[in-house]
Amino acid sequence: MQNLKKIMNSVEQGILVCDEEGRIEFFNDSYGDFVGRRLEEVKGMYLTELRPGAVAPSVLKTGEPIRSMHRRENGMDYFADIY
């Protein structure tokens, strides 16, 4: 597991993992920098508590992934793939 965390943290893109109910299980350092929080602070919290405008909960409900979704947040433009 430690090697997997090292690999995930070496990726520049933010990676977030939630359980089937939308609770945060893991995110890499890039995602933590983006939201301005550490995983230890928010692990187990519902994603919508951390990010009220999050789209991932709708993907959890429908099971339909969203690819290359354009988002603008905190003055930043980015694209997200949500599975």
C-alpha positions in Angstrom: 0.0 0.0 0.0 2.9 2.4 0.8 4.2 2.0 -2.8 0.8 2.8 -4.2 0.6 6.0 -2.1 4.1 7.0 -3.5 2.9 6.4 -7.0 -0.3 8.4 -6.5 1.5 11.3 -4.9 4.0 11.4 -7.8 1.2 12.3 -10.2 0.6 16.0 -10.9 -3.1 15.6 -11.4 -5.4 15.5 -8.3 -6.8 12.0 -7.5 -9.7 11.5 -5.1 -11.2 8.2 -4.0 -14.6 8.0 -2.3 -16.6 5.0 -1.1 -20.0 4.2 -2.6 -21.7 6.6 -0.2 -19.4 9.6 -1.2 -17.2 9.5 1.9 -13.6 10.5 1.2 -11.2 7.5 1.5 -8.0 8.9 -0.1 -6.7 11.7 -2.1 -3.2 12.4 -3.3 -1.0 15.4 -2.4 -2.1 17.3 -5.6 -5.7 17.1 -4.7 -4.9 18.1 -1.1 -3.1 21.2 -2.4 -6.1 22.0 -4.6 -8.6 21.9 -1.7 -6.2 23.3 0.8 -6.7 20.4 3.3 -4.8 17.3 4.4 -6.3 13.8 4.1 -6.1 13.2 7.8 -8.4 16.2 8.4 -11.2 15.0 6.1 -10.9 11.2 5.7 -14.4 9.8 6.2 -16.1 13.1 5.6 -18.7 13.3 2.8 -17.2 14.9 -0.3 -20.1 17.3 -0.4 -19.1 18.6 3.0 -15.6 19.5 1.7 -16.8 20.6 -1.7 -20.5 21.5 -1.9 -20.5 21.8 -5.7 -18.9 18.4 -6.2 -20.2 16.3 -9.2 -18.9 13.0 -8.1 -22.0 12.1 -6.0 -24.1 12.2 -9.1 -21.7 9.8 -10.8 -22.0 7.5 -7.8 -25.8 7.6 -8.2 -26.0 7.0 -11.9 -22.9 4.9 -12.4 -22.2 6.9 -15.6 -18.7 8.4 -15.7 -18.0 11.9 -16.8 -15.0 12.5 -19.0 -13.2 15.8 -19.7 -15.7 17.9 -17.7 -14.6 21.6 -17.7 -14.7 23.2 -14.3 -13.8 26.6 -13.0 -13.2 26.9 -9.3 -11.3 29.4 -7.2 -10.3 31.2 -10.3 -8.8 28.0 -11.8 -9.9 26.3 -15.0 -9.4 22.6 -15.1 -10.8 19.4 -16.6 -11.9 16.4 -14.6 -12.6 12.8 -15.3 -15.0 11.3 -12.8 -15.5 7.5 -12.5 
